[in-house]
Amino acid sequence: MKINKQRLIAAILIIFVGFGCYFNSLNSPFIWDDTGLITHNSLIKDFKYAPKIFLTDLFNQKSTGNNFYRPLQSLSYMLDYHFYKLDAYGYHLTNVILQIIVGLLVYSFILIISGSGLTSLLTALFFMVHPIHVETVTYISGRADILVALFLLLSLILFTRGFYFISLFSFILAMLSKEFALIFPVFLLFYGLGFKYNTQKSRRRNIFIYLPFFIAASAYLCLRSLVLTNNAILPSLDMIFKNSVFFTKTIFLYLMTLFLPVNLHMSYAFKPADTILEAGIILSVLGVILLIIVGAKAFIKGGKSRLFSFGLFWFFLFLLPYSGIFAINAYFAEHFCYMSSIGIFFIAALAFSRLIKIKEIFIFIPAVLITMYTFITVEYNFIWRNPKLFYLRILKFSPNSYHAYNNLGVIEEERGNYKKAQDYYLKALNLRVDNKDPAFLSLIRVIYLDGKEDAAMVQLEDFIQEYPRSHVAWASLGSMYANKGEYLKAIDAYNKSLELGSYLEPKYHYFLGVALWKSGQLDLAIKELKLAIDIDNDYALAHHMLGVLYWHKDDYNASKREFDAALRIDSGLVETGAWLKKVSQALEENQDTRFLKNVIKKGKK
């Protein structure tokens, strides 16, 4: 088999540039949703839960639910956990490798439709180095966008090569990675009828090859509706109108960010327009109409001009799911542009390729841009390595970001700065006047930790009366009762929490086990601790506490086994080491006692 040297060099360059851009992201910690999706997600910590991943939403929320059904994202974390446990380095490495694979697929597909090695390479390099993709690649929870792009591009390449069945299978994997993939059958239909097939006869003959993709999308929607408790896809008609009008403005915000990527950050605090008569909206609508006219003229003209219209079509269609016609959790986000950006990079690559053909000296323009984008990407990656600076940066550019204030509250709470945490949670709540908000429970918790136990408990009880199905609230109430020594009330609260949704969270089984032990129910306590370990075998504290309980049952062998397991997981548990010495001494004494009994028994004989 003859190796195409040009393609091999292009592939090596894409790989080298990919690692060069993201090498400094590998030491970034878990951040934002990484906590819920990875560190506190028991489902990813054992392969036995793989089937359950397909039967729950992304965050495994039994009582409240969310609108994300992405089992392949969770399965990828399960594989990461198997190899790296909770070392964020491995998860970041997976994201970087996946990003490089997507870059290689971008190169392959653009090569198919353009036939130009230079255009394909420039498109792929722009895609690899552009800082707008840091939010997808450096953010571990952004992996869904990488996975869906990977499988959609693979499906598209296979489709163009005539491997329709495998293409369909790849599309199904894309849908199981992120809901965004539902737009693909529409894209495929327009691509096939508008760009792939040139005659009316071939269009009619091939129209039925698209049907399985629409059937698969329908089947996915049915599965999704069965799994999710919150299956809202479409917002209200009023919101659809407001969002769609505002979308015309975000199109140009994305274009501006793609050409001039400055002040990048997460959690943009935008509100949809109340009326179409706003000056910015009117200009945006006119701008979109102009782009459509230009794209249509290029399509009608045909030839190389049709490639320009294809890039524009790609950009618009893959942004459409974020237009507000579907239920989304933000109006503008950098990662929304991950797949659609390929269309703009393709247009830019076409323009630069034409300039370079006129005069080779023009190669310096894309070279300078790629170098500049690389430096911005590397610099932006450093910001992700310090969570507090990361959230403060968000507030610098979006001072009304609820998420930034809430996450800063979490950081200060973990550091024991409860007064600062209260301030941040209050600022978050001022931006969302909703007592059901998670920040409200966090505020109650830090008030309690700050020494105002009675006031916090009253507020929490009032909260539960209003929202009796909040499993987090019931668990918090259980901990408050346990701290007061009211273990029977704590047991009831923990059981209610487990019933409502925290049944797969080992820490709540652990807390319940401790409360049961304190109330004198030793056997039930052991049962709960075993459940905690069964869910997460790497739960060091549960192994330690189970060792303590076995000690109280005079089962020293079982006690030693659990203490050994706890220290194997976390060698820094000083108290466990002390207990282990105590148990080992007891085992030696028992052995000496048994030896003396055997000697006495033999002497009598």
Secondary structure, 3 states (H helix, E strand, C coil): CCCCHHHHHHHHHHHHHHHHHHHHHCCCCCCCCHHHHHHCCHHHHCHHHHHHHCCCCCCCCCCCCCCCCCHHHHHHHHHHHHHHCCCHHHHHHHHHHHHHHHHHHHHHHHHHHHCCHHHHHHHHHHHHHCHHHHHHHCCHHHHHHHHHHHHHHHHHHHHHCCCHHHHHHHHHHHHCCCHHHHHHHHHHHHHHHHHHCCCHHHHHHHHHHHHHHHHHHHHHHHHHHHHCCCCCCCCCHHHHHHHHHHHHHHHHHHHHHHHCCCCCCCCCCCCCCCCCCCHHHHHHHHHHHHHHHHHHHHHHHCCCHHHHHHHHHHHHHHHHHHCCCCCCCCCCCHHHHCCCHHHHHHHHHHHHHHHHHHCHHHHHHHHHHHHHHHHHHHHHHHHCCCHHHHHHHHHHHCCCCHHHHHHHHHHHHHCCCHHHHHHHHHHHHHHCCCCCCHHHHHHHHHHHHCCCHHHHHHHHHHHHHHCCCCHHHHHHHHHHHHHCCCHHHHHHHHHHHHHHHHCCCHHHHHHHHHHHHHCCCHHHHHHHHHHHHHHCCCCHHHHHHHHHHHHHCCCHHHHHHHHHHHHHHCCCCHHHHHHHHHHHHHHHHHHHHHHHHHHHHHHHC
